[in-house]
Amino acid sequence: MDIVCGKCGKHFNSTEAAREHRGNCKEDKENDNENFTHSKDTDLSPEEQERIINSIRRREPKKDESKLFNCPSCHQTSLSKNSTNGLYECLNQRCGKKFKKDNVFFKTNPNNSNEETLNVHNSNSTSTERIQVTPNIKKENVTITNTSIEIRHEGKPTSGSAEVTGYVYLNIDCSSSMYGYKLQQAKKGACNFAREALTKNYLTGLIKFDSLATLIFEPCKDISFIESQINTLKVGSTTNLEAAIYLSSNLLKGLSGPKAIVIVTDGMPNSPGDPQSSLKAGEIAKSQQIDIIAIGTDDAAQDFLKKLATRSELGIKVSSEKFEQSITSAVKLLPGTRMPKTKG
């Protein structure tokens, strides 16, 4: 990598070094944001060059994540307003897309009535609907899911599989305290859960949360794909459960049928305003007819789990040794699969 300052001609071999040069260029003390380029001898594609240059121009995310919004492209809580050009820019380096404020999208924290509603539109996108195409391993069949489109062939629905009953998002804690054994247990339990959920006609999606909430995949039925994505999970830093619940709720909101969020954590959320902020996010999800099942271990507080869950019996604390088993068994607690209570 060879990055060149267009003002003074200085060369840099990393984005970090180039970012430090911003504002310190001797040739221009005011603004050097638009003047980085790559060496003419670079092997990088134009798209890769543009992505790297954009990452240099963007500032690092602020620690106060309440100032960030959900990005409609990568679904991370990483969208920040650029005071220079007035656009909203995604701080996730893998995304980096820019948006203007003229089409409705959800705020990260819609509960603060003192904040205006954020409206953003991706000028590169023609539709805000999410379409997911999931081929199986043999590529003999393709499943196409969309909340408002039905695909038909010769006048008949294309799907030959069992009818989908509901949708569930696993919210897996990937904070630093989950490192090692607990995350491995969570991964195994999540894979088992998705497989068992499919037998109950539930499609499973995955959101990981640490300092940010990240959509890994939307609800689907390709178990091989699900397992491969679950096994990529790695730990981050803090525990932003609030963002994960809001992101799950927004994605489930337009779907029909039973909907649920299964939270897997080893401790208490620690973003600004927690635990009340996460509990408030949970109350909003429940008001949208979304069931919440909360499974915790180690430092998770049982009282918190019971308050967060739809009903107290859906807030469960277990030992680390039973983490995998409890996640797998949560399928039995999904709406429509629970056994009715018996009197007496």
DOVEX-87303 format. One line per field, with one value per residue (C-alpha): residue in one letter; y, x, z. Coordinates in pm, 1 decimal, decimal comma, padded with zeros to 6 digits, always signed. Layout:
BEGIN
rest: [A / ...] $
c2: [Y / ...] $
c1: [X / ...] $
c3: [Z / ...] $
END
This chain:
BEGIN
rest: [M / D / I / V / C / G / K / C / G / K / H / F / N / S / T / E / A / A / R / E / H / R / G / N / C / K / E / D / K / E / N / D / N / E / N / F / T / H / S / K / D / T / D / L / S / P / E / E / Q / E / R / I / I / N / S / I / R / R / R / E / P / K / K / D / E / S / K / L / F / N / C / P / S / C / H / Q / T / S / L / S / K / N / S / T / N / G / L / Y / E / C / L / N / Q / R / C / G / K / K / F / K / K / D / N / V / F / F / K / T / N / P / N / N / S / N / E / E / T / L / N / V / H / N / S / N / S / T / S / T / E / R / I / Q / V / T / P / N / I / K / K / E / N / V / T / I / T / N / T / S / I / E / I / R / H / E / G / K / P / T / S / G / S / A / E / V / T / G / Y / V / Y / L / N / I / D / C / S / S / S / M / Y / G / Y / K / L / Q / Q / A / K / K / G / A / C / N / F / A / R / E / A / L / T / K / N / Y / L / T / G / L / I / K / F / D / S / L / A / T / L / I / F / E / P / C / K / D / I / S / F / I / E / S / Q / I / N / T / L / K / V / G / S / T / T / N / L / E / A / A / I / Y / L / S / S / N / L / L / K / G / L / S / G / P / K / A / I / V / I / V / T / D / G / M / P / N / S / P / G / D / P / Q / S / S / L / K / A / G / E / I / A / K / S / Q / Q / I / D / I / I / A / I / G / T / D / D / A / A / Q / D / F / L / K / K / L / A / T / R / S / E / L / G / I / K / V / S / S / E / K / F / E / Q / S / I / T / S / A / V / K / L / L / P / G / T / R / M / P / K / T / K / G] $
c2: [+00000,0 / +00338,8 / +00639,6 / +00982,0 / +01326,4 / +01530,8 / +01856,0 / +01786,7 / +01456,1 / +01268,8 / +00889,2 / +00667,0 / +00289,5 / +00271,4 / +00440,3 / +00523,7 / +00721,8 / +00904,9 / +00984,3 / +01140,8 / +01361,6 / +01512,4 / +01875,0 / +01874,1 / +01904,2 / +02194,9 / +02282,7 / +02327,1 / +02392,0 / +02422,3 / +02109,8 / +01817,6 / +01576,4 / +01549,3 / +01523,0 / +01174,3 / +00934,8 / +00611,7 / +00561,0 / +00507,3 / +00171,2 / +00035,5 / -00309,1 / -00211,2 / -00181,2 / +00162,5 / +00041,1 / -00071,8 / +00257,3 / +00457,3 / +00253,5 / +00311,7 / +00683,9 / +00711,0 / +00538,6 / +00801,1 / +01086,7 / +00951,3 / +01019,8 / +00734,5 / +00665,2 / +00857,8 / +00655,1 / +00802,8 / +00561,9 / +00727,3 / +00980,4 / +00705,0 / +00562,5 / +00230,2 / +00216,8 / +00101,2 / -00074,6 / -00276,9 / -00247,5 / -00156,3 / +00123,6 / +00320,7 / +00601,2 / +00949,9 / +01294,5 / +01468,8 / +01835,5 / +01929,1 / +01805,4 / +01742,4 / +01377,9 / +01077,7 / +00855,0 / +00496,1 / +00459,9 / +00086,6 / +00054,5 / -00243,2 / -00029,6 / +00341,8 / +00440,5 / +00793,3 / +00892,9 / +01210,3 / +01310,3 / +01264,0 / +00912,0 / +00761,9 / +00519,2 / +00412,4 / +00583,8 / +00379,2 / +00515,6 / +00617,8 / +00675,6 / +01016,2 / +01255,8 / +01551,3 / +01421,9 / +01471,9 / +01169,3 / +01070,3 / +01025,2 / +00889,3 / +00771,0 / +00583,0 / +00745,9 / +00425,3 / +00215,1 / +00200,0 / +00015,6 / -00011,1 / -00363,4 / -00649,7 / -00948,9 / -01254,7 / -01532,7 / -01845,2 / -02138,0 / -02475,5 / -02655,9 / -02850,1 / -02534,7 / -02733,4 / -02505,4 / -02136,4 / -01975,1 / -01611,4 / -01426,8 / -01074,3 / -00919,2 / -00796,5 / -01001,5 / -01350,9 / -01531,1 / -01757,4 / -01998,0 / -02097,7 / -01938,6 / -02138,6 / -02041,6 / -02145,7 / -02274,8 / -02649,7 / -02657,4 / -02641,5 / -02320,9 / -02066,1 / -02017,0 / -01746,5 / -01556,9 / -01536,9 / -01336,5 / -01470,8 / -01179,6 / -01315,6 / -01126,1 / -01092,3 / -00862,0 / -00929,6 / -01134,7 / -01396,6 / -01489,3 / -01859,1 / -02130,9 / -01924,3 / -01804,6 / -02159,2 / -02281,7 / -01999,6 / -02088,2 / -02456,6 / -02372,0 / -02123,0 / -02380,4 / -02637,5 / -02376,5 / -02281,8 / -02647,8 / -02720,8 / -02398,1 / -02501,8 / -02818,0 / -02584,5 / -02382,1 / -02088,7 / -01908,1 / -01789,1 / -01465,8 / -01355,1 / -01027,7 / -01002,0 / -00724,0 / -00579,0 / -00201,8 / -00207,9 / -00424,6 / -00600,5 / -00790,1 / -01112,8 / -01255,4 / -01219,3 / -01512,6 / -01803,3 / -02183,1 / -02274,9 / -02455,0 / -02482,8 / -02107,2 / -02038,9 / -02255,2 / -02101,3 / -01750,0 / -01836,4 / -01983,3 / -01650,2 / -01473,9 / -01311,0 / -01105,2 / -00725,6 / -00487,3 / -00362,7 / -00490,5 / -00276,7 / -00491,8 / -00194,5 / -00148,5 / -00520,3 / -00519,1 / -00207,6 / -00353,5 / -00686,8 / -00510,8 / -00294,6 / -00595,8 / -00804,2 / -00523,0 / -00574,9 / -00955,4 / -01146,1 / -01438,9 / -01511,2 / -01315,4 / -01356,2 / -01237,1 / -01479,7 / -01296,9 / -01487,8 / -01307,7 / -01363,4 / -01034,8 / -00701,3 / -00444,7 / -00146,1 / +00119,2 / +00469,6 / +00450,2 / +00075,6 / -00139,9 / +00080,8 / +00160,9 / -00207,5 / -00276,1 / +00011,8 / -00128,8 / -00461,8 / -00302,3 / -00144,1 / -00480,2 / -00651,4 / -00378,9 / -00479,3 / -00838,1 / -00963,2 / -01227,3 / -01196,1 / -01496,6 / -01408,4 / -01665,4 / -01558,6 / -01708,1 / -01603,0 / -01229,2 / -01201,8 / -01092,2 / -01317,2 / -01028,5 / -00835,0 / -01135,8 / -01187,3 / -00819,4 / -00820,7 / -01134,6 / -01133,6 / -01326,5 / -01405,5 / -01776,8 / -01679,8 / -01511,3 / -01793,1 / -01801,3 / -02114,2 / -02229,7 / -02199,9 / -02578,8 / -02570,2 / -02266,5 / -02465,4 / -02690,0 / -02397,0 / -02208,7 / -02520,3 / -02579,5 / -02220,6 / -02345,2 / -02500,2 / -02152,3 / -01988,9 / -01860,7 / -02139,9 / -02413,8 / -02373,2 / -02618,9 / -02453,5 / -02409,3 / -02658,7 / -02541,4 / -02644,3] $
c1: [+00000,0 / +00142,6 / -00076,3 / +00028,8 / -00070,8 / -00178,8 / -00071,7 / +00285,5 / +00360,7 / +00447,5 / +00411,0 / +00250,3 / +00232,7 / -00074,4 / -00412,8 / -00325,7 / -00017,6 / -00210,4 / -00494,7 / -00247,5 / -00121,9 / -00469,9 / -00471,6 / -00092,3 / +00009,0 / +00253,1 / +00109,9 / -00245,5 / -00336,7 / -00709,0 / -00841,5 / -00660,5 / -00954,4 / -00991,8 / -00624,7 / -00505,1 / -00438,0 / -00251,0 / +00078,1 / +00045,5 / +00219,6 / -00044,4 / -00199,0 / -00522,8 / -00843,8 / -01011,0 / -01283,1 / -01027,2 / -00839,0 / -01159,2 / -01252,3 / -00908,4 / -00914,0 / -01261,1 / -01139,7 / -00863,2 / -01110,3 / -01343,4 / -01270,7 / -01275,8 / -01618,1 / -01687,7 / -01710,6 / -02052,9 / -02242,3 / -02574,6 / -02471,0 / -02453,8 / -02738,7 / -02813,4 / -02660,4 / -02925,2 / -02655,0 / -02444,1 / -02692,3 / -02418,6 / -02470,3 / -02204,4 / -02373,3 / -02248,3 / -02326,4 / -02037,9 / -02053,3 / -01843,2 / -02073,8 / -02395,6 / -02410,4 / -02440,3 / -02134,7 / -02091,8 / -01785,3 / -01767,3 / -01461,6 / -01613,6 / -01911,6 / -01825,6 / -02143,6 / -02284,9 / -02647,6 / -02848,8 / -03135,6 / -03450,0 / -03591,6 / -03716,9 / -03498,2 / -03499,6 / -03296,2 / -03070,9 / -03252,9 / -03606,8 / -03704,6 / -03545,7 / -03826,9 / -03586,4 / -03402,9 / -03535,3 / -03618,0 / -03329,7 / -03420,4 / -03154,2 / -03145,3 / -02873,1 / -02854,8 / -02701,0 / -03002,3 / -03337,4 / -03523,7 / -03517,0 / -03664,0 / -03430,4 / -03419,6 / -03223,7 / -03128,2 / -02995,0 / -02880,9 / -02820,0 / -02486,0 / -02580,0 / -02732,4 / -03036,6 / -03287,1 / -03293,7 / -03496,1 / -03594,3 / -03746,2 / -03885,3 / -04140,6 / -04366,6 / -04285,1 / -04408,5 / -04219,5 / -04438,1 / -04371,1 / -04650,7 / -04900,2 / -04787,3 / -04563,5 / -04204,9 / -04139,8 / -04176,0 / -04064,9 / -04265,7 / -04452,2 / -04259,5 / -04424,3 / -04205,6 / -03878,6 / -03622,1 / -03303,8 / -03026,9 / -02851,8 / -02513,2 / -02296,4 / -01944,3 / -01802,8 / -01451,7 / -01575,6 / -01716,1 / -01367,5 / -01282,2 / -01504,5 / -01824,0 / -01817,6 / -01748,4 / -02048,9 / -02260,5 / -02155,7 / -02241,2 / -02572,8 / -02657,8 / -02590,8 / -02806,1 / -03076,4 / -03099,5 / -03123,0 / -03395,8 / -03581,3 / -03609,3 / -03793,4 / -04047,3 / -04073,0 / -03876,4 / -03610,5 / -03312,3 / -03114,6 / -02806,3 / -02693,1 / -02372,6 / -02322,2 / -02019,2 / -01961,8 / -02179,5 / -02467,3 / -02385,4 / -02623,1 / -02447,9 / -02736,7 / -03113,2 / -03347,9 / -03276,5 / -03289,6 / -02949,1 / -02791,9 / -02447,6 / -02441,8 / -02570,7 / -02303,8 / -02024,9 / -02131,5 / -02176,4 / -01826,2 / -01677,4 / -01785,3 / -01505,1 / -01505,3 / -01496,1 / -01511,5 / -01822,6 / -02183,5 / -02423,1 / -02734,3 / -02965,2 / -02847,1 / -02890,9 / -03251,0 / -03338,5 / -03175,1 / -03357,8 / -03690,4 / -03654,1 / -03571,1 / -03858,5 / -04109,9 / -04229,0 / -04247,1 / -04570,7 / -04616,7 / -04462,2 / -04143,7 / -03883,0 / -03545,8 / -03323,1 / -03053,9 / -02738,6 / -02512,2 / -02274,0 / -02322,2 / -02495,8 / -02516,6 / -02290,3 / -02375,1 / -02479,4 / -02809,2 / -02796,2 / -02956,3 / -03264,3 / -03182,8 / -03175,9 / -03493,0 / -03665,3 / -03556,4 / -03701,9 / -04034,2 / -04062,8 / -03990,5 / -04254,5 / -04507,3 / -04453,5 / -04560,2 / -04201,1 / -04121,8 / -03792,8 / -03611,4 / -03303,8 / -03036,0 / -02751,3 / -02455,5 / -02179,1 / -02224,5 / -02572,5 / -02829,1 / -03134,8 / -03364,1 / -03250,8 / -03306,2 / -03658,6 / -03747,6 / -03601,2 / -03788,1 / -04151,0 / -04239,7 / -04027,1 / -04001,0 / -03833,3 / -03545,5 / -03303,5 / -02964,8 / -02749,5 / -02396,0 / -02132,6 / -02131,5 / -02501,7 / -02480,0 / -02486,7 / -02769,1 / -02982,9 / -02941,6 / -03040,3 / -03341,7 / -03464,8 / -03633,9 / -03899,3 / -03977,5 / -04050,3 / -04406,1 / -04631,5 / -04399,3 / -04444,5 / -04657,2 / -04963,9 / -04961,2 / -05163,0 / -05381,5 / -05304,3] $
c3: [+00000,0 / -00101,5 / -00014,1 / -00138,8 / -00008,2 / -00310,6 / -00141,5 / -00030,7 / -00208,2 / +00110,8 / +00094,0 / +00359,6 / +00390,3 / +00614,5 / +00653,9 / +01017,2 / +00914,7 / +00643,7 / +00884,7 / +01129,6 / +00845,6 / +00798,6 / +00911,6 / +00953,4 / +00589,8 / +00554,4 / +00213,1 / +00338,4 / +00701,9 / +00632,2 / +00463,6 / +00299,6 / +00306,9 / -00071,1 / -00164,9 / -00082,7 / -00369,1 / -00440,8 / -00617,4 / -00992,0 / -00945,9 / -00705,3 / -00772,1 / -00599,7 / -00799,0 / -00823,4 / -00586,2 / -00325,3 / -00361,0 / -00308,0 / -00000,2 / +00157,9 / +00077,8 / +00231,6 / +00547,2 / +00577,3 / +00538,8 / +00804,8 / +01165,8 / +01418,3 / +01575,0 / +01891,1 / +02210,6 / +02277,1 / +02053,6 / +02132,1 / +01862,9 / +01597,1 / +01388,6 / +01220,3 / +00872,2 / +00619,4 / +00415,4 / +00662,6 / +00956,3 / +01205,1 / +01456,1 / +01272,3 / +01078,4 / +01169,5 / +01032,1 / +00857,6 / +00952,4 / +00647,7 / +00370,5 / +00565,9 / +00456,5 / +00686,2 / +00647,7 / +00765,6 / +00987,9 / +00922,8 / +00695,7 / +00512,4 / +00414,8 / +00401,2 / +00217,2 / +00228,0 / +00266,2 / +00239,2 / +00463,0 / +00259,0 / +00296,1 / +00622,9 / +00816,6 / +01180,6 / +01451,6 / +01677,4 / +01982,7 / +01893,6 / +02256,1 / +02297,1 / +02212,2 / +02216,6 / +01909,0 / +01556,3 / +01342,6 / +01118,1 / +00750,6 / +00518,9 / +00160,9 / -00024,9 / -00366,0 / -00505,4 / -00405,0 / -00584,3 / -00308,8 / +00069,0 / +00058,9 / +00155,4 / -00077,7 / +00029,2 / -00212,8 / -00043,1 / -00262,4 / -00100,8 / -00125,8 / -00441,3 / -00591,7 / -00698,5 / -00526,2 / -00445,5 / -00167,0 / -00224,0 / +00069,3 / +00084,3 / +00316,1 / +00036,2 / -00276,5 / -00361,2 / -00637,3 / -00853,7 / -01140,0 / -01380,9 / -01144,6 / -00840,6 / -00546,8 / -00613,7 / -00262,5 / -00225,5 / +00136,2 / +00458,1 / +00526,3 / +00731,3 / +01069,4 / +01218,5 / +01236,4 / +01514,0 / +01561,0 / +01782,0 / +01957,9 / +02065,8 / +02312,6 / +02167,6 / +02435,1 / +02563,8 / +02862,1 / +02620,5 / +02500,4 / +02489,0 / +02631,6 / +02661,0 / +02300,5 / +02180,2 / +02380,5 / +02236,3 / +01879,6 / +01923,6 / +02086,3 / +01810,0 / +01534,9 / +01713,6 / +01772,3 / +01402,9 / +01302,5 / +01558,6 / +01478,3 / +01114,2 / +01219,0 / +01385,4 / +01058,8 / +01204,0 / +01002,0 / +01206,6 / +01167,0 / +01361,0 / +01518,0 / +01719,2 / +01969,5 / +02144,3 / +02124,3 / +01809,2 / +01690,4 / +01362,4 / +01135,7 / +01031,1 / +00828,1 / +00796,3 / +00871,0 / +00634,4 / +00619,1 / +00472,3 / +00768,9 / +00606,6 / +00549,6 / +00901,4 / +01063,2 / +00856,9 / +00959,2 / +01326,1 / +01336,7 / +01221,0 / +01542,4 / +01742,7 / +02060,6 / +02066,9 / +02361,8 / +02547,1 / +02571,4 / +02365,4 / +02406,1 / +02353,2 / +01992,8 / +01920,9 / +02041,7 / +01838,2 / +01527,3 / +01569,1 / +01626,8 / +01316,9 / +01099,9 / +01240,1 / +01230,0 / +00872,1 / +00886,0 / +00934,6 / +01169,7 / +01512,0 / +01578,9 / +01852,1 / +01976,7 / +02168,6 / +02367,0 / +02464,9 / +02713,8 / +03002,7 / +03185,5 / +03215,2 / +02931,6 / +02992,4 / +02736,0 / +02852,6 / +03042,4 / +03102,8 / +03226,6 / +03185,4 / +02820,2 / +02726,7 / +02925,2 / +02744,7 / +02408,7 / +02517,9 / +02612,1 / +02267,1 / +02100,6 / +02313,1 / +02226,6 / +01861,1 / +01940,3 / +01943,1 / +02204,7 / +02395,1 / +02542,7 / +02749,0 / +02837,2 / +03064,0 / +03245,0 / +03486,9 / +03561,1 / +03410,3 / +03670,9 / +03687,6 / +03785,2 / +03477,3 / +03249,3 / +03384,1 / +03332,4 / +02982,4 / +02872,0 / +02761,4 / +03076,2 / +03379,0 / +03292,7 / +02962,4 / +03149,0 / +03226,2 / +03400,8 / +03370,7 / +03445,0 / +03171,6 / +03134,5 / +03036,7 / +02808,5 / +02482,3 / +02598,8 / +02715,1 / +02386,5 / +02191,2 / +02417,0 / +02367,4 / +02048,2 / +02271,7 / +02408,1 / +02072,0 / +02017,2 / +01894,7 / +02017,3 / +02393,4 / +02580,8 / +02738,2 / +03113,4 / +03311,9 / +03596,2 / +03950,6] $
END
